[in-house]
Amino acid sequence: MRRKATMQFVTLCCSMFVAGWNDGTLGPLLPRIQEVYHVGYAVVSLIFVVSCTGAVLGSCTFLYMFDRLGYGLVVVLASCLMIIAYALEAAAIPFPVFVVVYFFIGYGGSFLNSGSNVFLANVSVGKASRRFGILHGVYGLGAMASPLVSTQFALLPHWSFVYLIHLGLLIITVIMQVLTFRFQSQEQCAREIGQPHPDNGSDSLLLRYKRVFRLRVVHLMALFAFIYVGVEVSIGSWIVTYVIKLRNGGPNSGYIPSGLFGGLMIGRVALLPFSKLVGERRVIFLYILLVMALEFVVWFVRSQVGDALAVAFIGFFLGPLFPIMTNHAGGILPPDLISGGVGWIASWGAAGAAVWPFVVGAIASRTGIGSLTPFVVSLTGVLFVTWACVPRSRQQIQG
């Protein structure tokens, strides 16, 4: 059982690595995409709009697909959909088709992200802060490694071949998913490792939808995830353009997102003991304030090195927020609603990764890329207020 549980966790980590790799790739490629396709900030940001549409649709259909098809089949289908999408992107297809294909990347990525969080929350029932830290640390590892690769490909004639690496990673992920989960439901996978799965009772799928959506805490945490991932990916996607345009950065500016996501990875693991010492709910307020202070450094300190260091520390303190929030959700939601609730929350995180970078690009097309920093500072302030509204315990939830 222990070996099987380890294999399940490794496979979840593999899915999250792919999700991180996807989110970290685009930032260094954006200047090259603009150059190749001759488009501006607003038009290139359509990539985020279409990806967002796929992620939102994924968030709306996740619970239904999860319930009807089972976890093992859903994640394999999502990975296969992304394999087809990345195969098309690697061919440097015309820009309109290139953009449309990101719908399927957003849709499939939403399922991989949500599915991994739901699976771990269900088999741990709120007692997995360390495992959530590792799981999301692996996401940070993927997001840190991908800019190192995509920066090099952005300088090559065949820049789109970077998507062949996505293709290889997803093929490995699909093989692991098939061998580990064997198209089974989550209940069957949980029984294989000796973990009881929360009983859904006799409630119909529609009734469980209604129960999930009646919980104010689910929508508050979905908003938190939506904003949090938006801040993270907006910085990762646009900081290269920001440094090139406003700090006279060169091609090596493409490595800055690796600092952001490297900090994210390290923070999610290294800050676990400190978070437990202070209290996971209280420490989030401290981390958000530190992130905001560092965002002001990027805004007002006109130094490439200073900005790069500040961005790395932003990632370090941003890192623990999402795993702490997900673990908190698993602890306070009714056990039979964890799948639907955490799935909804995580899917809106995937949507935030698409919506807010588009908004940054749309604003930048009118006011310049300098609008990035005041925008993310404002979003971070909203993040602080949103967390203050999240209930502390299950007893405070009123359905």
N, C-alpha and C positions, 0 to 999 in steps of 0.2 A: 504493500500500500504506500509505503513511504517513497519508494522509487517512482511509482505512478504519480504521486502528488508532485514530486520534483519535476517530472516530465511535463505535467500540466502547467506548472508555473513557468518553466523554461519556454514553453510554447506561447504562453501569454506574453512573456517578455519579448519574444521574437516578433509578435504582432505589434507591440508597442514600439519596438525599435524601428519597424517599417513606417509606423505613423510619424515618429520623430524624424526619420530620414526624409520623408515627404515634406514635412513642414519646414525643415531647414534648408532644403535645396533651392527654393525659388528666389530667395533674397539676392544671392550673388548672380543669378541668371537674369534678373530683371533688366539691368542696363543692356545686356547683350540682346535680350528679346526685343527691347525697344529699338536697338540699332538694326537688327536683322529685319524686323517687320515694319520699321519706320512708323512707330506709334508713340503717343505721348503718355503722360501719367494716367489720365482718365481712361484711355482705351486699353492700356495694358492691365489696368485694374479690373477690367471685365473678367479676367481669369478668376479673381476672388469672388466676383458676383456669381458666376456660374458654379464655382465650387461650393459657394454658400448655399445655392439652390439645392444642389445634391445633398449637402449635409443636413439642411432643414428637412428635406423629404425623408432622409434617413432617420432623423430624430422622430418624425411623425409615424413612421412605419416600423420602427425597431421592435416595439413591444409586440405588435401583431406577428411579425416574422419570427421573432424569438419564440413565441408561444406556439405557433403553428408548425414551424419547421424544425425547431430545436437548435441549440447552440452550435453543435458540431457541424451541421449542414450550412447554417447561416454564415459562419465565418469563412468557410471554404468558398461559398458562392461569392462573398464580398471580395475575397482575395483574387479569385479568377476574373472578376469584373475589372479589378484594378490592373491585372496582368494585361488584359486586352487594351485597356486605356494607355498604359505606358508603352506598349508595343507601337501604338499609333504615334504617340508623342516623339518617340525615338526617331521616327522617319521625317521629322521637321515638316509636318504637314502645314498647309496654308493656315494663316492666323485664325480665321473664323472657326475652322474645324479644331485647331489646337485649343481654342478657348472652350468649345462645346465639350470636348473630351474631358475637361476638368470637372464636368458635372458628375461623371462616373467615378472619378477619383474622389471627389467629395462624398459621394453616396457610399462607396465602399469603405472609405476611411472612417466614416461615421460609425459604421457597424463594427469595424475592428477595434476602434477606440472604446466604444460603449460596451461591446461584448467582453473585452478584457476586464474592464472595471466591474461590470455586473457579475462576472464569474467569480472574481476574487472576493467581492463584497458578500456574495451568497455563501461561499464555502468558509468564510471567516467570521461573518456576522459581527462586524464592528471591532474585531480584535486583531486587525492586520496592519497596524500602522507601519511596522517595519517592512512588511512585504509590499505594501502600497508605495513606500518610499523607494524600495528597490525597483518595483515595476515602472514607476514614473521616472526613476533615475535612468533606466534603460532607454526610455523615450528621449531623455536629454542626451544620452550617448549617441543615439541615432541622429538627433538634430545637431549635435556638435560635429560629428564626423562628416555629414553631408556637405556643409559649406566648404570644407577642405577640398573635397572632390569637385564640387560644382564650380568653384572658383577657377580650378585648372581647366575644366571643360569650357568655361566661358571664354577662354582665350584661344580655343582651338577652332578650326574651320567647321568641324562636325560637332558643334556644341551640344546638339540634341542627343548625342550618344550617351550622355549622362543618364538618360532614362533607361538604358540597357542595364545599368546597375540596379535600378529599382526593380526591373524585371527579374533579375537573378535573385534578389533578396525575397521577392514575393514567391517565386517558385520554391525556394527553400522553406518559406513559411507555410505554403500550402501542403507540402510533403509532411511537415511536422504536425500540422493540424489534422491531416487525415490519419496519420499513424497514432496520434495521441488521443484524439476525441472520437475518431471513427464514426462521424456523422451522428453521434448520439445526442440526446437531450442533456441539459445540465443536471437534471435529477439523476440520470444514469451515471454521468461522469462523477458526481459527488459521491454516489454509493460505492464507486470503485475505489475511492480513497477513504472510505469509512466515515464520510461526513454526511449528517442528515441534512436534507434540503428543506427549507421552509415550506410548509404545507399551504397550497393555494386554496384549499377548501373546495367548495362547490361553486365558487363565484365564476360567472362567465367572464370571458375576455372583456366584453363591453363594461361590465360592472367594475372589473379591476381598473380599466382605463378611467372610469369615473372616480373611483376612490383615489387613484394617484393624483388626478388633476384637481381634486378638491383640497388637497394638502397644500397650504400656503408655503410650507417649508420647501417643498419640491420646486416651486417656481422661484423662490428666493435663491436657492442653491443653483438652479439652472441659470438665473441671471448672473450669479457670481461666476459660474464657469464660463458663461458667454463673454463676460467682460475680461476675466482673468486671461483666458487663452487669447482673446483679442489683443490685450496689451503685449503679451509675450510674442505673438506672431507678427504683430504690427512692427515692433522694434526689429525682430529678426528679418522681416521682409524688406524694410525700407532704410535700415541704418546704413547699409552700404551706399545707397544713393545719397543719403544725408551727408555722409562723410566725404564722398567724392565731390559733391556740389558745394558744400559749405566749409569743409576743412581742407580742400584741395588734396584729397586722398588719391592714391594711385590704385592700380589693379589689386594690390595686396589688401585693400580695404575689404575685399570679399571674405577675408578670414575673421572679421569682427563678429559675425553671427556665431562662429564656433566658440568664441569667448562667452557669448551670451548663453548658449546652450550647454557649454562645458560647465559654466557656473551653475546652471540649472541642475545638471546631473549631480555635481558634487554637493550642492546644497540639500538636495532631496535625501541624501544619505548622511552627510556629515552633521546636519543640524537636527537629526532625529533625537539624540539625547537632550540637547538644549530645549527642544520643543516640549519634550515630556516633562522636563524640570520646571519650566515656566507654566505649562498648561497649554494644550494644543489650541484651545479656543482663544485664549488671551494672546498667545505668541503671534497669531496671525496679524493682529493690529500692529504689533511692533515691526513685523516684516514689511507690511504695507507702507508704514511711515518711512522706513529705511529705503525702500524702493523709490518712493516719491522724492526723497532727498537726493538720491543718486540721479534721478531723471532731471532734476534741476542742475546738477553738475554737467550733464550732457548738453543741456540747453545753453548754459552761460559760460562754460569753460571752453574756449576756442583752441583746443589742442587735440590732435589725432590720438596721441597716446593716452591723454587724459580721458577722452571719450571712450576709447577702447577698454580701458580699465574700469571705468564707471559702468559700462554695459555689461562687463563680465560679472561685476558685483550685483548688478540688477538681477541677472540670472540666478546668482547664488541665493539671494533673498526671496526671489519669486518662486524658486524651486519647490519648497515645502508646501506651498499654499494648496495646490490641487490635491496631492495625496492626503493631506490633513482633512480637507473638505470632504473628499470621497469617503474616507474612513468615518468621519463624523456622520455622514448620511447613512452609512451602513449601521451605525449605532443607534440612531434616533428614529429611523423609519420603521413602521410595522414590518415584521419579518417577511410576511407574504407579499409585501409591496416593494421589497428591495430591488428585484429585477426591473420592474417598471420604473421606479423612482430614479435609481442610479443610472439606468439606461437613458432616461430622458435628460438627466443632468449632464451626463458625459456627451450626449449627442449635441446638446446646445453649446458645449465647449467647442466641438468640431465646427459648429456653425459660426461661432465667434472668431475662429481662425480664418474665416473667409470674409465675414462682414466688415470687421474693423479695418483690415488692410485695404479693402476697397474704399472705405470712407476716407482713409488717409490719402490714398491716391487721388480721389475725386477732389478733396480739398487742396492738395498740392498742385493740381492742374490749374487752380485759380490763384492761389496765394504763394506757391512755392513749397519746396520740401521742408523748409524751416518750420512749417506748421506741425511737423511730426511731434516735436517735444511738448509744446503746450497741450496738444491733443491727448497724448498718453498720460500726462500729468493729471488732466481732468478725468480721464477714465479711471486712473488709480484712486482718485478721491471718491468716485462713485463706488468703487470696489470696497473701500473702507466702510462707507455707509451701509452698503448691502450686507456685509458680514455682521454688522452691529444688529441687524434685524433678524438674523438667523437664530432660531430657538436653541437653548443650551442642551435640552434633554427631551426624551420621548414624551415625558409628562406634559411638556409645554405645547405639544402639537395639538391643534384642534382641527379635526377633519371636517 
